[in-house]
Amino acid sequence: MLWPLFRFLFHKVPRKPRIVEVSGTLQNDTVLTKQDFLIFKEHEQLWAVSRNCTHLGCRINYIEKENHLECPCHQSRFSIQGKVLRGPADKALPRYAVEPTESPSTYLVTIS
């Protein structure tokens, strides 16, 4: 009899995805660095990964020579797909969908 009340009280409304329009040129036709994420292109596929390390939230940098992402705080390493290569971080970086627009060098990043 209390089930409807509990369902109402503990109901969570799902978050709407945030769509961010980004303009810029992919460096070496592979990466575009922004404040909150990095956009990658490989084999005509586009995706973005968060720039916040899953260990302590430090801003992650792209190391072009070695083709990986590295946290300057504790040297956690991630692949360009966001997978952990070396700790102390133990969670992968969030990955976001990216779509090109009709305008050249403009992309839509869906953050969910």
Backbone atoms as SQL, in Angstrom:
CREATE TABLE atoms (id INTEGER PRIMARY KEY, chain TEXT, resi INTEGER, resn TEXT, atom TEXT, x REAL, y REAL, z REAL);
INSERT INTO atoms VALUES
  (1, 'A', 1, 'MET', 'N', 0.822, -1.193, 0.000),
  (2, 'A', 1, 'MET', 'CA', 0.000, 0.000, 0.000),
  (3, 'A', 1, 'MET', 'C', 0.874, 1.268, 0.000),
  (4, 'A', 2, 'LEU', 'N', 2.070, 1.169, 0.555),
  (5, 'A', 2, 'LEU', 'CA', 2.966, 2.319, 0.571),
  (6, 'A', 2, 'LEU', 'C', 3.838, 2.407, -0.677),
  (7, 'A', 3, 'TRP', 'N', 3.777, 1.375, -1.509),
  (8, 'A', 3, 'TRP', 'CA', 4.625, 1.348, -2.702),
  (9, 'A', 3, 'TRP', 'C', 4.473, 2.600, -3.576),
  (10, 'A', 4, 'PRO', 'N', 3.269, 3.062, -3.895),
  (11, 'A', 4, 'PRO', 'CA', 3.156, 4.277, -4.722),
  (12, 'A', 4, 'PRO', 'C', 3.816, 5.495, -4.070),
  (13, 'A', 5, 'LEU', 'N', 3.714, 5.588, -2.756),
  (14, 'A', 5, 'LEU', 'CA', 4.338, 6.712, -2.050),
  (15, 'A', 5, 'LEU', 'C', 5.864, 6.632, -2.153),
  (16, 'A', 6, 'PHE', 'N', 6.443, 5.450, -1.949),
  (17, 'A', 6, 'PHE', 'CA', 7.893, 5.288, -2.074),
  (18, 'A', 6, 'PHE', 'C', 8.369, 5.550, -3.500),
  (19, 'A', 7, 'ARG', 'N', 7.603, 5.087, -4.476),
  (20, 'A', 7, 'ARG', 'CA', 7.969, 5.354, -5.882),
  (21, 'A', 7, 'ARG', 'C', 7.986, 6.845, -6.161),
  (22, 'A', 8, 'PHE', 'N', 7.018, 7.553, -5.618),
  (23, 'A', 8, 'PHE', 'CA', 6.952, 9.000, -5.826),
  (24, 'A', 8, 'PHE', 'C', 8.109, 9.707, -5.125),
  (25, 'A', 9, 'LEU', 'N', 8.384, 9.328, -3.884),
  (26, 'A', 9, 'LEU', 'CA', 9.422, 10.002, -3.103),
  (27, 'A', 9, 'LEU', 'C', 10.829, 9.765, -3.639),
  (28, 'A', 10, 'PHE', 'N', 11.095, 8.584, -4.159),
  (29, 'A', 10, 'PHE', 'CA', 12.443, 8.238, -4.589),
  (30, 'A', 10, 'PHE', 'C', 12.615, 8.239, -6.109),
  (31, 'A', 11, 'HIS', 'N', 11.672, 8.835, -6.808),
  (32, 'A', 11, 'HIS', 'CA', 11.764, 8.919, -8.266),
  (33, 'A', 11, 'HIS', 'C', 12.849, 9.926, -8.646),
  (34, 'A', 12, 'LYS', 'N', 13.718, 9.526, -9.573),
  (35, 'A', 12, 'LYS', 'CA', 14.771, 10.412, -10.060),
  (36, 'A', 12, 'LYS', 'C', 14.484, 10.765, -11.514),
  (37, 'A', 13, 'VAL', 'N', 14.495, 12.035, -11.802),
  (38, 'A', 13, 'VAL', 'CA', 14.286, 12.498, -13.170),
  (39, 'A', 13, 'VAL', 'C', 15.616, 12.405, -13.898),
  (40, 'A', 14, 'PRO', 'N', 15.668, 11.704, -15.032),
  (41, 'A', 14, 'PRO', 'CA', 16.932, 11.598, -15.759),
  (42, 'A', 14, 'PRO', 'C', 17.372, 12.968, -16.284),
  (43, 'A', 15, 'ARG', 'N', 18.700, 13.191, -16.271),
  (44, 'A', 15, 'ARG', 'CA', 19.243, 14.449, -16.751),
  (45, 'A', 15, 'ARG', 'C', 19.153, 14.506, -18.266),
  (46, 'A', 16, 'LYS', 'N', 18.851, 15.691, -18.759),
  (47, 'A', 16, 'LYS', 'CA', 18.842, 15.895, -20.199),
  (48, 'A', 16, 'LYS', 'C', 20.285, 16.038, -20.671),
  (49, 'A', 17, 'PRO', 'N', 20.607, 15.463, -21.814),
  (50, 'A', 17, 'PRO', 'CA', 21.972, 15.639, -22.317),
  (51, 'A', 17, 'PRO', 'C', 22.202, 17.100, -22.709),
  (52, 'A', 18, 'ARG', 'N', 23.417, 17.555, -22.487),
  (53, 'A', 18, 'ARG', 'CA', 23.805, 18.920, -22.848),
  (54, 'A', 18, 'ARG', 'C', 24.538, 18.844, -24.177),
  (55, 'A', 19, 'ILE', 'N', 24.136, 19.668, -25.126),
  (56, 'A', 19, 'ILE', 'CA', 24.771, 19.682, -26.442),
  (57, 'A', 19, 'ILE', 'C', 25.579, 20.964, -26.564),
  (58, 'A', 20, 'VAL', 'N', 26.874, 20.800, -26.819),
  (59, 'A', 20, 'VAL', 'CA', 27.795, 21.927, -26.903),
  (60, 'A', 20, 'VAL', 'C', 28.273, 22.063, -28.341),
  (61, 'A', 21, 'GLU', 'N', 28.151, 23.272, -28.883),
  (62, 'A', 21, 'GLU', 'CA', 28.676, 23.527, -30.227),
  (63, 'A', 21, 'GLU', 'C', 30.107, 24.023, -30.100),
  (64, 'A', 22, 'VAL', 'N', 30.998, 23.363, -30.814),
  (65, 'A', 22, 'VAL', 'CA', 32.429, 23.653, -30.726),
  (66, 'A', 22, 'VAL', 'C', 32.946, 23.973, -32.118),
  (67, 'A', 23, 'SER', 'N', 33.733, 25.048, -32.218),
  (68, 'A', 23, 'SER', 'CA', 34.381, 25.313, -33.492),
  (69, 'A', 23, 'SER', 'C', 35.882, 25.341, -33.306),
  (70, 'A', 24, 'GLY', 'N', 36.561, 24.903, -34.303),
  (71, 'A', 24, 'GLY', 'CA', 38.010, 24.849, -34.276),
  (72, 'A', 24, 'GLY', 'C', 38.505, 23.808, -35.265),
  (73, 'A', 25, 'THR', 'N', 39.771, 23.894, -35.569),
  (74, 'A', 25, 'THR', 'CA', 40.379, 22.974, -36.519),
  (75, 'A', 25, 'THR', 'C', 41.089, 21.860, -35.774),
  (76, 'A', 26, 'LEU', 'N', 40.894, 20.645, -36.240),
  (77, 'A', 26, 'LEU', 'CA', 41.582, 19.502, -35.646),
  (78, 'A', 26, 'LEU', 'C', 43.078, 19.617, -35.928),
  (79, 'A', 27, 'GLN', 'N', 43.882, 19.623, -34.876),
  (80, 'A', 27, 'GLN', 'CA', 45.335, 19.701, -35.002),
  (81, 'A', 27, 'GLN', 'C', 45.845, 18.411, -35.635),
  (82, 'A', 28, 'ASN', 'N', 46.613, 18.518, -36.702),
  (83, 'A', 28, 'ASN', 'CA', 47.119, 17.353, -37.450),
  (84, 'A', 28, 'ASN', 'C', 45.988, 16.432, -37.898),
  (85, 'A', 29, 'ASP', 'N', 44.790, 17.009, -38.053),
  (86, 'A', 29, 'ASP', 'CA', 43.598, 16.266, -38.472),
  (87, 'A', 29, 'ASP', 'C', 43.251, 15.122, -37.512),
  (88, 'A', 30, 'THR', 'N', 43.682, 15.222, -36.237),
  (89, 'A', 30, 'THR', 'CA', 43.394, 14.142, -35.281),
  (90, 'A', 30, 'THR', 'C', 42.817, 14.622, -33.950),
  (91, 'A', 31, 'VAL', 'N', 43.164, 15.796, -33.449),
  (92, 'A', 31, 'VAL', 'CA', 42.740, 16.201, -32.111),
  (93, 'A', 31, 'VAL', 'C', 42.398, 17.685, -32.062),
  (94, 'A', 32, 'LEU', 'N', 41.375, 18.002, -31.265),
  (95, 'A', 32, 'LEU', 'CA', 40.982, 19.377, -30.993),
  (96, 'A', 32, 'LEU', 'C', 40.854, 19.509, -29.484),
  (97, 'A', 33, 'THR', 'N', 41.645, 20.394, -28.895),
  (98, 'A', 33, 'THR', 'CA', 41.664, 20.555, -27.437),
  (99, 'A', 33, 'THR', 'C', 40.766, 21.706, -27.028),
  (100, 'A', 34, 'LYS', 'N', 39.853, 21.441, -26.115),
  (101, 'A', 34, 'LYS', 'CA', 38.975, 22.463, -25.543),
  (102, 'A', 34, 'LYS', 'C', 39.111, 22.435, -24.027),
  (103, 'A', 35, 'GLN', 'N', 38.466, 23.367, -23.358),
  (104, 'A', 35, 'GLN', 'CA', 38.587, 23.497, -21.901),
  (105, 'A', 35, 'GLN', 'C', 38.116, 22.245, -21.162),
  (106, 'A', 36, 'ASP', 'N', 36.974, 21.696, -21.555),
  (107, 'A', 36, 'ASP', 'CA', 36.376, 20.580, -20.809),
  (108, 'A', 36, 'ASP', 'C', 36.590, 19.207, -21.425),
  (109, 'A', 37, 'PHE', 'N', 36.983, 19.140, -22.692),
  (110, 'A', 37, 'PHE', 'CA', 37.143, 17.844, -23.349),
  (111, 'A', 37, 'PHE', 'C', 38.100, 17.957, -24.516),
  (112, 'A', 38, 'LEU', 'N', 38.507, 16.798, -25.010),
  (113, 'A', 38, 'LEU', 'CA', 39.340, 16.693, -26.204),
  (114, 'A', 38, 'LEU', 'C', 38.538, 15.944, -27.259),
  (115, 'A', 39, 'ILE', 'N', 38.542, 16.439, -28.485),
  (116, 'A', 39, 'ILE', 'CA', 37.853, 15.773, -29.585),
  (117, 'A', 39, 'ILE', 'C', 38.906, 15.061, -30.432),
  (118, 'A', 40, 'PHE', 'N', 38.656, 13.802, -30.730),
  (119, 'A', 40, 'PHE', 'CA', 39.570, 13.004, -31.533),
  (120, 'A', 40, 'PHE', 'C', 38.890, 12.540, -32.809),
  (121, 'A', 41, 'LYS', 'N', 39.699, 12.358, -33.853),
  (122, 'A', 41, 'LYS', 'CA', 39.226, 11.798, -35.118),
  (123, 'A', 41, 'LYS', 'C', 40.211, 10.717, -35.540),
  (124, 'A', 42, 'GLU', 'N', 39.669, 9.527, -35.791),
  (125, 'A', 42, 'GLU', 'CA', 40.496, 8.407, -36.223),
  (126, 'A', 42, 'GLU', 'C', 39.640, 7.531, -37.128),
  (127, 'A', 43, 'HIS', 'N', 40.135, 7.235, -38.322),
  (128, 'A', 43, 'HIS', 'CA', 39.398, 6.419, -39.293),
  (129, 'A', 43, 'HIS', 'C', 37.998, 6.976, -39.536),
  (130, 'A', 44, 'GLU', 'N', 37.918, 8.290, -39.697),
  (131, 'A', 44, 'GLU', 'CA', 36.661, 9.008, -39.978),
  (132, 'A', 44, 'GLU', 'C', 35.643, 8.925, -38.841),
  (133, 'A', 45, 'GLN', 'N', 36.033, 8.481, -37.656),
  (134, 'A', 45, 'GLN', 'CA', 35.152, 8.474, -36.492),
  (135, 'A', 45, 'GLN', 'C', 35.542, 9.625, -35.576),
  (136, 'A', 46, 'LEU', 'N', 34.529, 10.281, -34.994),
  (137, 'A', 46, 'LEU', 'CA', 34.741, 11.383, -34.063),
  (138, 'A', 46, 'LEU', 'C', 34.225, 11.000, -32.686),
  (139, 'A', 47, 'TRP', 'N', 34.959, 11.373, -31.641),
  (140, 'A', 47, 'TRP', 'CA', 34.510, 11.196, -30.266),
  (141, 'A', 47, 'TRP', 'C', 35.242, 12.209, -29.394),
  (142, 'A', 48, 'ALA', 'N', 34.725, 12.409, -28.210),
  (143, 'A', 48, 'ALA', 'CA', 35.365, 13.317, -27.258),
  (144, 'A', 48, 'ALA', 'C', 35.518, 12.595, -25.934),
  (145, 'A', 49, 'VAL', 'N', 36.559, 12.965, -25.182),
  (146, 'A', 49, 'VAL', 'CA', 36.754, 12.454, -23.824),
  (147, 'A', 49, 'VAL', 'C', 36.921, 13.649, -22.893),
  (148, 'A', 50, 'SER', 'N', 36.513, 13.451, -21.658),
  (149, 'A', 50, 'SER', 'CA', 36.621, 14.497, -20.651),
  (150, 'A', 50, 'SER', 'C', 38.081, 14.821, -20.365),
  (151, 'A', 51, 'ARG', 'N', 38.353, 16.070, -19.977),
  (152, 'A', 51, 'ARG', 'CA', 39.712, 16.450, -19.599),
  (153, 'A', 51, 'ARG', 'C', 39.905, 16.401, -18.092),
  (154, 'A', 52, 'ASN', 'N', 38.913, 15.920, -17.342),
  (155, 'A', 52, 'ASN', 'CA', 39.037, 15.823, -15.890),
  (156, 'A', 52, 'ASN', 'C', 39.445, 14.404, -15.500),
  (157, 'A', 53, 'CYS', 'N', 40.600, 14.287, -14.846),
  (158, 'A', 53, 'CYS', 'CA', 41.096, 12.987, -14.407),
  (159, 'A', 53, 'CYS', 'C', 40.124, 12.367, -13.421),
  (160, 'A', 54, 'THR', 'N', 39.905, 11.071, -13.541),
  (161, 'A', 54, 'THR', 'CA', 38.983, 10.372, -12.648),
  (162, 'A', 54, 'THR', 'C', 39.599, 10.091, -11.286),
  (163, 'A', 55, 'HIS', 'N', 40.877, 10.396, -11.101),
  (164, 'A', 55, 'HIS', 'CA', 41.525, 10.199, -9.809),
  (165, 'A', 55, 'HIS', 'C', 41.227, 11.369, -8.872),
  (166, 'A', 56, 'LEU', 'N', 41.685, 12.574, -9.232),
  (167, 'A', 56, 'LEU', 'CA', 41.452, 13.747, -8.382),
  (168, 'A', 56, 'LEU', 'C', 40.876, 14.944, -9.127),
  (169, 'A', 57, 'GLY', 'N', 40.554, 14.788, -10.401),
  (170, 'A', 57, 'GLY', 'CA', 39.913, 15.862, -11.143),
  (171, 'A', 57, 'GLY', 'C', 40.850, 16.876, -11.779),
  (172, 'A', 58, 'CYS', 'N', 42.137, 16.579, -11.845),
  (173, 'A', 58, 'CYS', 'CA', 43.090, 17.500, -12.486),
  (174, 'A', 58, 'CYS', 'C', 42.846, 17.530, -13.995),
  (175, 'A', 59, 'ARG', 'N', 43.278, 18.604, -14.638),
  (176, 'A', 59, 'ARG', 'CA', 43.104, 18.787, -16.081),
  (177, 'A', 59, 'ARG', 'C', 44.101, 17.910, -16.843),
  (178, 'A', 60, 'ILE', 'N', 43.600, 17.061, -17.720),
  (179, 'A', 60, 'ILE', 'CA', 44.414, 16.101, -18.469),
  (180, 'A', 60, 'ILE', 'C', 44.963, 16.743, -19.741),
  (181, 'A', 61, 'ASN', 'N', 46.172, 16.355, -20.126),
  (182, 'A', 61, 'ASN', 'CA', 46.824, 16.860, -21.333),
  (183, 'A', 61, 'ASN', 'C', 47.027, 15.733, -22.338),
  (184, 'A', 62, 'TYR', 'N', 47.012, 16.103, -23.604),
  (185, 'A', 62, 'TYR', 'CA', 47.273, 15.148, -24.680),
  (186, 'A', 62, 'TYR', 'C', 48.757, 15.172, -24.997),
  (187, 'A', 63, 'ILE', 'N', 49.401, 14.008, -24.939),
  (188, 'A', 63, 'ILE', 'CA', 50.820, 13.869, -25.269),
  (189, 'A', 63, 'ILE', 'C', 50.878, 13.333, -26.703),
  (190, 'A', 64, 'GLU', 'N', 51.111, 14.227, -27.646),
  (191, 'A', 64, 'GLU', 'CA', 51.032, 13.861, -29.068),
  (192, 'A', 64, 'GLU', 'C', 52.099, 12.855, -29.477),
  (193, 'A', 65, 'LYS', 'N', 53.321, 12.994, -28.968),
  (194, 'A', 65, 'LYS', 'CA', 54.407, 12.086, -29.359),
  (195, 'A', 65, 'LYS', 'C', 54.099, 10.635, -29.015),
  (196, 'A', 66, 'GLU', 'N', 53.456, 10.431, -27.875),
  (197, 'A', 66, 'GLU', 'CA', 53.160, 9.071, -27.420),
  (198, 'A', 66, 'GLU', 'C', 51.702, 8.672, -27.650),
  (199, 'A', 67, 'ASN', 'N', 50.902, 9.604, -28.184),
  (200, 'A', 67, 'ASN', 'CA', 49.493, 9.363, -28.504),
  (201, 'A', 67, 'ASN', 'C', 48.687, 8.846, -27.309),
  (202, 'A', 68, 'HIS', 'N', 48.821, 9.503, -26.176),
  (203, 'A', 68, 'HIS', 'CA', 48.009, 9.166, -25.016),
  (204, 'A', 68, 'HIS', 'C', 47.708, 10.436, -24.229),
  (205, 'A', 69, 'LEU', 'N', 46.848, 10.291, -23.221),
  (206, 'A', 69, 'LEU', 'CA', 46.478, 11.400, -22.346),
  (207, 'A', 69, 'LEU', 'C', 47.161, 11.190, -21.008),
  (208, 'A', 70, 'GLU', 'N', 47.624, 12.281, -20.384),
  (209, 'A', 70, 'GLU', 'CA', 48.327, 12.140, -19.111),
  (210, 'A', 70, 'GLU', 'C', 47.891, 13.226, -18.142),
  (211, 'A', 71, 'CYS', 'N', 47.697, 12.823, -16.895),
  (212, 'A', 71, 'CYS', 'CA', 47.351, 13.753, -15.831),
  (213, 'A', 71, 'CYS', 'C', 48.641, 14.312, -15.229),
  (214, 'A', 72, 'PRO', 'N', 48.784, 15.646, -15.153),
  (215, 'A', 72, 'PRO', 'CA', 50.014, 16.214, -14.616),
  (216, 'A', 72, 'PRO', 'C', 50.143, 16.072, -13.094),
  (217, 'A', 73, 'CYS', 'N', 49.073, 15.775, -12.403),
  (218, 'A', 73, 'CYS', 'CA', 49.124, 15.693, -10.930),
  (219, 'A', 73, 'CYS', 'C', 49.809, 14.417, -10.434),
  (220, 'A', 74, 'HIS', 'N', 49.371, 13.255, -10.927),
  (221, 'A', 74, 'HIS', 'CA', 49.918, 11.983, -10.453),
  (222, 'A', 74, 'HIS', 'C', 50.294, 11.045, -11.589),
  (223, 'A', 75, 'GLN', 'N', 50.391, 11.566, -12.809),
  (224, 'A', 75, 'GLN', 'CA', 50.815, 10.828, -13.997),
  (225, 'A', 75, 'GLN', 'C', 49.949, 9.624, -14.362),
  (226, 'A', 76, 'SER', 'N', 48.663, 9.698, -14.092),
  (227, 'A', 76, 'SER', 'CA', 47.767, 8.673, -14.624),
  (228, 'A', 76, 'SER', 'C', 47.762, 8.816, -16.134),
  (229, 'A', 77, 'ARG', 'N', 47.743, 7.684, -16.836),
  (230, 'A', 77, 'ARG', 'CA', 47.728, 7.708, -18.296),
  (231, 'A', 77, 'ARG', 'C', 46.459, 7.040, -18.808),
  (232, 'A', 78, 'PHE', 'N', 45.956, 7.611, -19.904),
  (233, 'A', 78, 'PHE', 'CA', 44.740, 7.118, -20.528),
  (234, 'A', 78, 'PHE', 'C', 44.973, 7.003, -22.028),
  (235, 'A', 79, 'SER', 'N', 44.299, 6.047, -22.664),
  (236, 'A', 79, 'SER', 'CA', 44.341, 5.963, -24.123),
  (237, 'A', 79, 'SER', 'C', 43.490, 7.105, -24.673),
  (238, 'A', 80, 'ILE', 'N', 43.585, 7.343, -25.981),
  (239, 'A', 80, 'ILE', 'CA', 42.769, 8.408, -26.553),
  (240, 'A', 80, 'ILE', 'C', 41.283, 8.043, -26.554),
  (241, 'A', 81, 'GLN', 'N', 40.957, 6.782, -26.307),
  (242, 'A', 81, 'GLN', 'CA', 39.560, 6.363, -26.141),
  (243, 'A', 81, 'GLN', 'C', 39.086, 6.564, -24.702),
  (244, 'A', 82, 'GLY', 'N', 39.999, 6.930, -23.789),
  (245, 'A', 82, 'GLY', 'CA', 39.638, 7.200, -22.406),
  (246, 'A', 82, 'GLY', 'C', 39.899, 6.051, -21.446),
  (247, 'A', 83, 'LYS', 'N', 40.441, 4.930, -21.903),
  (248, 'A', 83, 'LYS', 'CA', 40.705, 3.779, -21.026),
  (249, 'A', 83, 'LYS', 'C', 41.968, 4.017, -20.214),
  (250, 'A', 84, 'VAL', 'N', 41.974, 3.514, -18.979),
  (251, 'A', 84, 'VAL', 'CA', 43.124, 3.685, -18.090),
  (252, 'A', 84, 'VAL', 'C', 44.275, 2.804, -18.574),
  (253, 'A', 85, 'LEU', 'N', 45.438, 3.419, -18.766),
  (254, 'A', 85, 'LEU', 'CA', 46.642, 2.675, -19.123),
  (255, 'A', 85, 'LEU', 'C', 47.544, 2.484, -17.914),
  (256, 'A', 86, 'ARG', 'N', 47.558, 3.501, -17.032),
  (257, 'A', 86, 'ARG', 'CA', 48.380, 3.436, -15.824),
  (258, 'A', 86, 'ARG', 'C', 47.731, 4.300, -14.751),
  (259, 'A', 87, 'GLY', 'N', 47.701, 3.800, -13.525),
  (260, 'A', 87, 'GLY', 'CA', 47.079, 4.476, -12.395),
  (261, 'A', 87, 'GLY', 'C', 47.917, 5.586, -11.833),
  (262, 'A', 88, 'PRO', 'N', 47.439, 6.214, -10.804),
  (263, 'A', 88, 'PRO', 'CA', 46.502, 5.766, -9.779),
  (264, 'A', 88, 'PRO', 'C', 45.018, 5.844, -10.144),
  (265, 'A', 89, 'ALA', 'N', 44.648, 6.483, -11.244),
  (266, 'A', 89, 'ALA', 'CA', 43.234, 6.499, -11.641),
  (267, 'A', 89, 'ALA', 'C', 42.799, 5.071, -11.965),
  (268, 'A', 90, 'ASP', 'N', 41.576, 4.724, -11.552),
  (269, 'A', 90, 'ASP', 'CA', 41.092, 3.371, -11.830),
  (270, 'A', 90, 'ASP', 'C', 39.824, 3.360, -12.673),
  (271, 'A', 91, 'LYS', 'N', 39.269, 4.527, -12.996),
  (272, 'A', 91, 'LYS', 'CA', 38.081, 4.618, -13.844),
  (273, 'A', 91, 'LYS', 'C', 38.447, 5.253, -15.172),
  (274, 'A', 92, 'ALA', 'N', 37.794, 4.797, -16.225),
  (275, 'A', 92, 'ALA', 'CA', 38.001, 5.380, -17.549),
  (276, 'A', 92, 'ALA', 'C', 37.419, 6.794, -17.598),
  (277, 'A', 93, 'LEU', 'N', 37.933, 7.585, -18.518),
  (278, 'A', 93, 'LEU', 'CA', 37.407, 8.934, -18.708),
  (279, 'A', 93, 'LEU', 'C', 36.040, 8.858, -19.376),
  (280, 'A', 94, 'PRO', 'N', 35.119, 9.757, -19.021),
  (281, 'A', 94, 'PRO', 'CA', 33.834, 9.790, -19.734),
  (282, 'A', 94, 'PRO', 'C', 34.050, 10.096, -21.211),
  (283, 'A', 95, 'ARG', 'N', 33.301, 9.399, -22.035),
  (284, 'A', 95, 'ARG', 'CA', 33.409, 9.557, -23.485),
  (285, 'A', 95, 'ARG', 'C', 32.096, 10.129, -24.008),
  (286, 'A', 96, 'TYR', 'N', 32.180, 11.073, -24.959),
  (287, 'A', 96, 'TYR', 'CA', 31.006, 11.769, -25.467),
  (288, 'A', 96, 'TYR', 'C', 30.885, 11.604, -26.984),
  (289, 'A', 97, 'ALA', 'N', 29.659, 11.612, -27.457),
  (290, 'A', 97, 'ALA', 'CA', 29.393, 11.531, -28.897),
  (291, 'A', 97, 'ALA', 'C', 29.672, 12.884, -29.539),
  (292, 'A', 98, 'VAL', 'N', 30.236, 12.839, -30.747),
  (293, 'A', 98, 'VAL', 'CA', 30.544, 14.060, -31.504),
  (294, 'A', 98, 'VAL', 'C', 29.983, 13.909, -32.909),
  (295, 'A', 99, 'GLU', 'N', 29.329, 14.966, -33.386),
  (296, 'A', 99, 'GLU', 'CA', 28.794, 14.974, -34.742),
  (297, 'A', 99, 'GLU', 'C', 29.283, 16.223, -35.465),
  (298, 'A', 100, 'PRO', 'N', 29.734, 16.074, -36.703),
  (299, 'A', 100, 'PRO', 'CA', 30.095, 17.277, -37.463),
  (300, 'A', 100, 'PRO', 'C', 28.822, 18.003, -37.901),
  (301, 'A', 101, 'THR', 'N', 28.915, 19.300, -38.076),
  (302, 'A', 101, 'THR', 'CA', 27.782, 20.079, -38.575),
  (303, 'A', 101, 'THR', 'C', 28.015, 20.403, -40.044),
  (304, 'A', 102, 'GLU', 'N', 27.072, 21.111, -40.638),
  (305, 'A', 102, 'GLU', 'CA', 27.224, 21.502, -42.035),
  (306, 'A', 102, 'GLU', 'C', 28.316, 22.544, -42.204),
  (307, 'A', 103, 'SER', 'N', 28.548, 23.328, -41.166),
  (308, 'A', 103, 'SER', 'CA', 29.622, 24.320, -41.217),
  (309, 'A', 103, 'SER', 'C', 30.964, 23.623, -41.060),
  (310, 'A', 104, 'PRO', 'N', 31.945, 24.015, -41.848),
  (311, 'A', 104, 'PRO', 'CA', 33.262, 23.377, -41.685),
  (312, 'A', 104, 'PRO', 'C', 33.886, 23.741, -40.345),
  (313, 'A', 105, 'SER', 'N', 34.576, 22.795, -39.758),
  (314, 'A', 105, 'SER', 'CA', 35.279, 22.970, -38.486),
  (315, 'A', 105, 'SER', 'C', 34.351, 23.294, -37.319),
  (316, 'A', 106, 'THR', 'N', 33.097, 22.831, -37.374),
  (317, 'A', 106, 'THR', 'CA', 32.164, 23.001, -36.268),
  (318, 'A', 106, 'THR', 'C', 31.583, 21.643, -35.915),
  (319, 'A', 107, 'TYR', 'N', 31.530, 21.350, -34.611),
  (320, 'A', 107, 'TYR', 'CA', 31.098, 20.039, -34.140),
  (321, 'A', 107, 'TYR', 'C', 30.078, 20.195, -33.017),
  (322, 'A', 108, 'LEU', 'N', 29.221, 19.203, -32.860),
  (323, 'A', 108, 'LEU', 'CA', 28.267, 19.142, -31.748),
  (324, 'A', 108, 'LEU', 'C', 28.697, 18.008, -30.835),
  (325, 'A', 109, 'VAL', 'N', 28.969, 18.337, -29.569),
  (326, 'A', 109, 'VAL', 'CA', 29.368, 17.350, -28.568),
  (327, 'A', 109, 'VAL', 'C', 28.182, 17.143, -27.633),
  (328, 'A', 110, 'THR', 'N', 27.748, 15.894, -27.476),
  (329, 'A', 110, 'THR', 'CA', 26.626, 15.570, -26.595),
  (330, 'A', 110, 'THR', 'C', 27.184, 15.054, -25.277),
  (331, 'A', 111, 'ILE', 'N', 26.989, 15.845, -24.222),
  (332, 'A', 111, 'ILE', 'CA', 27.457, 15.474, -22.883),
  (333, 'A', 111, 'ILE', 'C', 26.260, 14.972, -22.091),
  (334, 'A', 112, 'SER', 'N', 26.299, 13.703, -21.733),
  (335, 'A', 112, 'SER', 'CA', 25.189, 13.125, -20.981),
  (336, 'A', 112, 'SER', 'C', 25.606, 12.709, -19.605);
